[in-house]
Amino acid sequence: MRKNVLISTTRQWNPGDEFIMQGTLNILTEAFGDRYNPIIFNRNPDIRGGSKWRNPSRKMRLTHWWDKKNFRGKGILQEALRIGHFDNSYKDDMNPENIDLALFAGSPEWFGSRLIPMYEAIEAASIPTIFLGLGAGNRSAFSSAIPAVDRVLQKAKIITTRERDTEKLLEKYGAKYVPCPALLAANSNHVVTHVNRIGLIYATSYTISGNNVSNVMHNYLMKLFPEIIKRYDVGIVCHYIDELDQAMREFPGVDIYYSYDSKDYANIFKSFDLVIGGRVHGIGMGASLGIPGIMIRHDSRSKTTDGFLASSIDIGTPISEVIRLIEEMKAGKKVETLSLQLVEHKKNVMNRYVALLQEKLGGWN
């Protein structure tokens, strides 16, 4: 009988979250076949509201009740109060007894106000829960999380983290480090033999919070990218729609890639032989395809790319040093060696996840 899996993610918000989900679904399919229905708990702020203060008029548990109401002025009230949501994702007045497995994967947002209804559903229906590749959590915020988070973690079947800091944070729950599931997002990979084309992952401070970077980071990209563009064949990759206008203004004449559909990014990144940027999961998607990356570290999440075997530089690393790294990749067999390592690493990480799921959820299928 098919199982229902509730997955915490975002949709149409951050492609990185969707790369993680693609990798997670590939793990589930490899471990148990495709006999499951993926249901998302969509943390997109446009649907679930702010991470701290929540509008009490939203009444997320009244979605279906409100939908059946019919009276004059309902449309005006709907716009003012935004009762419930109409997204094709889990609604808080659904029956949690119909969920067979709850899954949190990859993101630093594995607790907090937006996720309270998911934790409540898990406890109400005693849903078996796994955490795969959790990201860098804020220690002070985690310590003040609702008690349900602690209770669910204590009962979790599996907890893995995508970097060592979160492994230490969750040590008492038996968490173990395994690279982020985004490494497994692409359904295929290849071995890069030469660096002919470079993908530059764009980011800006001028987009909305949650998808932006600091002014310092953007200013560094604006010094670095033009120097790379002068020397090599490149394309610029935007992850979020707000980046598009500015990237086109700042880099006229350069091919700029964007898609509303996260599944398109495997094909976008496949056209490059090396990727450079500060988007953790852009580096991850490249790694999943067998493409080496250079991560520009700019916050605590950057450590995740160690699991993608990426080289790292810092904001302010001299441009001459970055060019040296690129030339090193272009010379001899270096990029081919790294790409072969990535392909083998991806196999090993998939095998680790599959063995873990089959051991801990042995009777699930």
Secondary structure as the mmCIF struct_conf table of DSSP 4:
data_model
#
loop_
_struct_conf.conf_type_id
_struct_conf.id
_struct_conf.beg_label_comp_id
_struct_conf.beg_label_asym_id
_struct_conf.beg_label_seq_id
_struct_conf.end_label_comp_id
_struct_conf.end_label_asym_id
_struct_conf.end_label_seq_id
STRN STRN1 LYS A 3 THR A 9
BEND BEND1 ARG A 11 TRP A 13
HELX_RH_AL_P HELX_RH_AL_P1 PRO A 15 PHE A 32
BEND BEND2 ASP A 34 ASP A 34
STRN STRN2 TYR A 36 ASN A 42
HELX_RH_AL_P HELX_RH_AL_P2 PRO A 45 ARG A 48
BEND BEND3 SER A 51 TRP A 53
HELX_RH_3T_P HELX_RH_3T_P1 PRO A 56 ARG A 58
HELX_RH_3T_P HELX_RH_3T_P2 MET A 60 LEU A 62
HELX_RH_AL_P HELX_RH_AL_P3 THR A 63 LYS A 68
TURN_TY1_P TURN_TY1_P1 ARG A 72 GLY A 73
HELX_RH_AL_P HELX_RH_AL_P4 LYS A 74 LEU A 81
BEND BEND4 GLY A 84 GLY A 84
BEND BEND5 ASP A 87 SER A 89
TURN_TY1_P TURN_TY1_P2 ASP A 92 ASP A 93
BEND BEND6 MET A 94 MET A 94
HELX_RH_3T_P HELX_RH_3T_P3 PRO A 96 ASN A 98
STRN STRN3 LEU A 101 ALA A 105
BEND BEND7 GLY A 106 GLY A 106
BEND BEND8 PRO A 108 PRO A 108
BEND BEND9 TRP A 110 GLY A 112
HELX_RH_3T_P HELX_RH_3T_P4 SER A 113 LEU A 115
HELX_RH_AL_P HELX_RH_AL_P5 ILE A 116 ALA A 125
TURN_TY1_P TURN_TY1_P3 SER A 126 SER A 126
STRN STRN4 THR A 129 LEU A 134
HELX_RH_AL_P HELX_RH_AL_P6 ARG A 139 SER A 143
TURN_TY1_P TURN_TY1_P4 SER A 144 SER A 144
BEND BEND10 ALA A 145 ALA A 145
HELX_RH_AL_P HELX_RH_AL_P7 PRO A 147 LYS A 155
BEND BEND11 LYS A 157 LYS A 157
STRN STRN5 ILE A 158 THR A 161
BEND BEND12 ARG A 162 GLU A 163
HELX_RH_AL_P HELX_RH_AL_P8 ARG A 164 LEU A 169
TURN_TY1_P TURN_TY1_P5 LEU A 170 LEU A 170
HELX_RH_3T_P HELX_RH_3T_P5 GLU A 171 TYR A 173
TURN_TY1_P TURN_TY1_P6 GLY A 174 GLY A 174
STRN STRN6 LYS A 176 TYR A 177
HELX_RH_3T_P HELX_RH_3T_P6 PRO A 181 LEU A 184
BEND BEND13 ALA A 186 ASN A 187
BEND BEND14 HIS A 194 HIS A 194
STRN STRN7 ILE A 198 ILE A 201
BEND BEND15 SER A 205 THR A 207
TURN_TY1_P TURN_TY1_P7 SER A 209 GLY A 210
BEND BEND16 ASN A 211 ASN A 211
HELX_RH_AL_P HELX_RH_AL_P9 ASN A 215 ARG A 231
BEND BEND17 TYR A 232 TYR A 232
STRN STRN8 VAL A 234 VAL A 237
BEND BEND18 HIS A 239 TYR A 240
TURN_TY1_P TURN_TY1_P8 ILE A 241 ILE A 241
HELX_RH_AL_P HELX_RH_AL_P10 ASP A 242 GLU A 250
BEND BEND19 PHE A 251 PHE A 251
TURN_TY1_P TURN_TY1_P9 PRO A 252 GLY A 253
BEND BEND20 VAL A 254 VAL A 254
STRN STRN9 ILE A 256 TYR A 257
BEND BEND21 TYR A 260 ASP A 261
HELX_RH_3T_P HELX_RH_3T_P7 SER A 262 ASP A 264
HELX_RH_AL_P HELX_RH_AL_P11 TYR A 265 LYS A 270
TURN_TY1_P TURN_TY1_P10 SER A 271 SER A 271
BEND BEND22 ASP A 273 ASP A 273
STRN STRN10 LEU A 274 GLY A 277
BEND BEND23 GLY A 278 GLY A 278
HELX_RH_AL_P HELX_RH_AL_P12 VAL A 280 SER A 288
TURN_TY1_P TURN_TY1_P11 LEU A 289 GLY A 290
STRN STRN11 GLY A 293 ARG A 297
BEND BEND24 ASP A 299 ASP A 299
HELX_RH_3T_P HELX_RH_3T_P8 SER A 300 PHE A 308
TURN_TY1_P TURN_TY1_P12 LEU A 309 LEU A 309
STRN STRN12 SER A 311 ASP A 314
TURN_TY1_P TURN_TY1_P13 ILE A 315 GLY A 316
HELX_RH_AL_P HELX_RH_AL_P13 ILE A 319 LYS A 330
BEND BEND25 ALA A 331 ALA A 331
TURN_TY1_P TURN_TY1_P14 GLY A 332 LYS A 333
HELX_RH_AL_P HELX_RH_AL_P14 LYS A 334 LYS A 360
TURN_TY1_P TURN_TY1_P15 LEU A 361 GLY A 363
#
